[in-house]
Amino acid sequence: MNKVMNIGALVMDERLQSRTEINEETVSEYAEAILEGADFPPVLVYFDGINYYLTDGYHRLFAHKRAEKVSILCNVVQGTLRDAVFHSTGVNTDHGMRRTYADKRKAVMTLLDDFEWEGMGNSQIAKHCRVSPTFVSDLRKGVGKDTGDTVKYTSPSGKVMEKKKAPGRPAKEPELKGPEVVPPQDDQNQEAIDVLLAENEELKARVAVAAMEGTPEEKQAATDLINELREELRITKIELAAVKQSRDQYQSENSQLKKQVLSMQRQQKKEQT
């Protein structure tokens, strides 16, 4: 279902960002196109009943924010955070910027590092992430160039180059960049929008009470009830945020425990053979 949503209502998470970094040049190009009236495909959002998780379209969203837009067209589908993470490992394969080696590696490693998903066959993972089975196999084994043993450097002319690391050096994960690349001004704009929305709701309540028929006492009672309900809603939102945090922590701890159990089972099998 497509609908226009306030950008501030979307949850951005590094686990859902399929790329290892945000390309500032691409964001600027998209922002200029938006200002010139260009239409972009809707970003993909997973909704679990509480949160809207941005799953595909980070460059488009950052471009909208840079163009000082407060809303964006979203394709909203039902699903959990885990559903969104799994889907994110298969996006950007046939649209947008071409994926880098690091992007492909991140997608595959997200599945291989998961207790449940690592049980998928190499061909299944390769098909989902749109890479070759050999690519997945090498990463699973931790051998060959797919161990991420490349480094970037700047040549004397200023051009960014890439080369293999010297043998024996440990592989270094690429530096991840997320929402921090967005200028702080965007956060200030969002705060101003939130204040305006709150003031708008307050004004709507006052107008509704003023328009109702009743005695001054009845109108005051209605005002008190609205304020009470508004406070209950505020507390409920805080409690839901706490539940979400606890849920995410539980899922993370559960995944770690499963990995430990699997490791112990493998070790026990080795000892028995």
C-alpha positions in Angstrom: 0.0 0.0 0.0 1.4 3.3 -1.0 0.9 6.4 1.2 2.7 9.6 1.9 4.3 9.6 5.4 6.1 12.1 7.6 9.9 11.4 7.4 10.2 11.7 11.1 7.8 8.7 11.6 10.2 6.3 9.9 12.7 4.2 11.8 16.2 4.1 10.3 18.5 1.3 11.5 22.0 0.3 10.4 20.8 -3.3 10.1 18.3 -2.2 7.5 20.8 -0.2 5.5 21.9 -2.5 2.7 24.9 -0.4 1.8 28.0 0.0 3.8 28.0 3.8 3.4 25.8 6.7 2.1 27.1 8.2 -1.1 26.9 12.0 -0.6 27.2 12.7 -4.3 24.2 10.5 -5.0 22.2 12.2 -2.3 23.0 15.6 -3.7 22.0 14.5 -7.2 18.7 13.1 -6.0 18.0 16.2 -4.0 18.5 18.5 -7.0 16.2 16.3 -9.1 13.5 16.4 -6.4 13.8 20.2 -6.3 13.3 20.3 -10.0 10.1 18.3 -9.7 11.3 14.7 -10.4 9.3 11.8 -9.1 11.1 8.9 -7.4 9.7 5.4 -6.7 8.3 5.0 -3.2 10.7 3.8 -0.5 9.9 0.5 1.1 8.7 0.4 4.7 7.9 -2.6 6.9 5.2 -2.0 9.6 5.0 -4.3 12.6 2.0 -2.6 14.1 4.1 -0.2 16.1 7.0 1.0 14.0 7.6 1.8 10.4 11.0 0.4 9.4 12.7 2.0 6.4 14.0 -1.0 4.5 14.9 0.2 1.0 15.4 3.8 -0.1 17.9 5.4 2.2 19.5 7.6 -0.5 16.1 8.7 -1.6 15.0 9.6 2.0 18.2 11.5 2.7 17.7 13.4 -0.6 14.2 14.4 0.5 15.5 15.7 3.8 18.3 17.6 2.0 15.6 19.1 -0.3 13.8 20.2 2.9 10.9 17.9 2.3 9.0 16.7 5.4 7.2 13.8 3.8 7.9 11.0 1.4 6.0 8.4 -0.6 6.2 5.0 1.0 5.2 1.5 0.0 4.1 0.1 3.4 4.0 -3.7 3.9 3.3 -5.7 7.0 6.2 -7.4 8.6 8.5 -7.6 11.6 12.0 -6.0 12.0 13.5 -9.4 11.3 11.4 -9.6 8.1 12.7 -6.2 7.1 16.4 -7.1 7.8 16.1 -10.2 5.7 14.5 -8.3 2.8 17.2 -5.6 3.0 19.8 -8.2 2.1 18.3 -8.6 -1.3 17.6 -5.0 -2.4 19.5 -2.6 -4.6 20.3 -5.4 -7.1 18.5 -4.0 -10.1 17.9 -0.3 -9.3 19.6 2.8 -7.9 23.4 2.9 -7.5 25.4 -0.2 -8.5 26.4 -2.2 -5.5 30.0 -2.3 -4.4 31.9 -5.4 -3.4 31.5 -4.3 0.3 27.7 -3.9 -0.2 27.4 -7.5 -1.5 29.6 -8.8 1.3 27.5 -7.1 3.9 24.4 -8.6 2.5 25.8 -12.1 2.5 27.5 -11.8 5.9 24.2 -10.6 7.5 22.7 -14.0 6.6 25.8 -16.1 7.4 26.2 -14.4 10.9 22.6 -15.3 11.8 21.8 -18.6 13.6 18.8 -19.4 11.5 19.7 -17.9 8.1 23.2 -19.4 8.0 21.5 -22.8 7.6 20.4 -21.7 4.1 22.4 -23.3 1.3 25.0 -21.3 -0.7 22.7 -21.3 -3.7 19.8 -20.1 -1.7 21.7 -17.2 -0.2 23.3 -16.4 -3.6 19.9 -16.2 -5.3 18.5 -14.0 -2.5 21.5 -11.6 -2.4 22.0 -11.7 -6.2 25.6 -12.9 -6.1 27.3 -16.1 -7.2 27.3 -19.3 -5.1 31.1 -19.1 -5.2 31.0 -15.7 -3.6 28.9 -17.1 -0.7 31.0 -20.2 -0.4 34.2 -18.2 -0.1 32.7 -15.9 2.5 31.4 -18.9 4.5 34.9 -20.5 4.5 36.6 -17.2 5.2 39.1 -17.7 2.4 40.0 -15.9 -0.9 39.4 -12.3 -1.8 35.9 -12.5 -0.2 37.4 -12.1 3.3 37.4 -8.3 2.6 41.2 -8.1 2.5 41.3 -4.9 0.5 42.1 -1.3 1.6 41.4 2.1 0.1 44.0 4.8 -0.2 44.4 8.2 -1.9 46.9 8.5 -4.7 49.1 11.6 -5.0 46.7 12.9 -7.7 43.9 12.8 -5.1 42.1 9.8 -6.7 40.7 7.1 -4.3 42.3 3.7 -5.2 41.8 0.2 -3.9 44.4 -2.6 -3.5 44.9 -5.9 -1.8 46.3 -6.0 1.7 49.7 -7.5 2.3 49.5 -11.3 3.1 49.0 -12.1 6.8 47.3 -8.9 7.8 43.9 -9.2 9.4 40.9 -8.2 7.3 39.3 -4.9 8.4 35.6 -4.4 8.1 34.6 -1.3 6.0 33.5 1.7 8.0 29.8 1.9 8.2 28.0 5.2 7.8 24.3 5.7 8.6 21.9 8.5 9.4 24.8 10.6 10.9 25.6 11.9 7.4 22.4 14.0 7.5 23.1 17.6 8.5 22.1 18.5 12.1 19.7 21.1 10.6 17.4 18.3 9.6 16.9 17.3 13.2 16.1 20.9 14.1 13.6 21.0 11.3 11.9 17.8 12.5 11.7 19.2 16.1 10.0 22.3 14.8 7.6 20.2 12.9 6.8 18.1 15.9 6.1 21.3 17.9 3.8 22.6 15.2 1.9 19.3 15.1 1.4 19.3 18.8 0.2 22.9 18.8 -2.1 22.1 15.9 -3.7 19.2 18.0 -4.1 21.6 20.9 -5.9 24.2 18.7 -8.2 21.5 17.2 -9.2 20.4 20.7 -9.9 24.0 21.8 -12.0 24.6 18.7 -13.9 21.4 19.3 -14.7 22.3 22.9 -15.7 25.9 21.9 -18.1 24.6 19.2 -19.8 22.0 21.5 -23.1 22.8 23.1 -23.1 22.7 26.9 -22.5 24.6 30.1 -19.1 26.1 31.0 -18.7 23.3 33.5 -19.4 20.7 30.8 -16.9 22.3 28.5 -14.3 22.3 31.2 -15.0 18.7 31.9 -14.5 17.9 28.2 -11.2 19.9 28.2 -10.0 17.9 31.2 -10.9 14.6 29.6 -9.0 15.5 26.4 -5.9 16.5 28.4 -6.2 13.2 30.3 -6.5 11.1 27.2 -3.6 13.0 25.6 -1.4 12.3 28.6 -2.4 8.6 28.6 -1.5 8.5 24.9 1.9 10.0 25.6 2.6 7.5 28.4 1.5 4.6 26.1 3.9 5.7 23.4 6.7 5.7 25.9 5.8 2.2 27.1 5.6 1.0 23.5 9.1 2.3 22.9 10.3 0.5 26.0 8.7 -2.7 24.9 10.3 -2.4 21.4 13.7 -1.9 23.0 13.2 -4.9 25.3 12.1 -7.0 22.3 15.1 -6.0 20.2 17.4 -6.8 23.1 15.8 -10.2 23.6 16.1 -11.0 19.9 19.7 -10.1 20.0 20.5 -12.1 23.1 18.4 -15.1 21.8 20.4 -15.0 18.6 23.7 -15.0 20.5 22.6 -17.9 22.7 21.6 -19.9 19.7 25.0 -19.3 18.2 26.7 -20.5 21.4 24.6 -23.6 21.5 25.4 -24.4 17.9 29.1 -23.9 18.5 29.0 -26.2 21.5 27.2 -28.9 19.5 29.7 -28.7 16.7 32.6 -28.9 19.2 31.0 -31.9 20.8 30.6 -33.7 17.4 34.3 -33.1 16.7 35.3 -34.6 20.0 33.1 -37.6 19.4 34.7 -38.3 16.0 
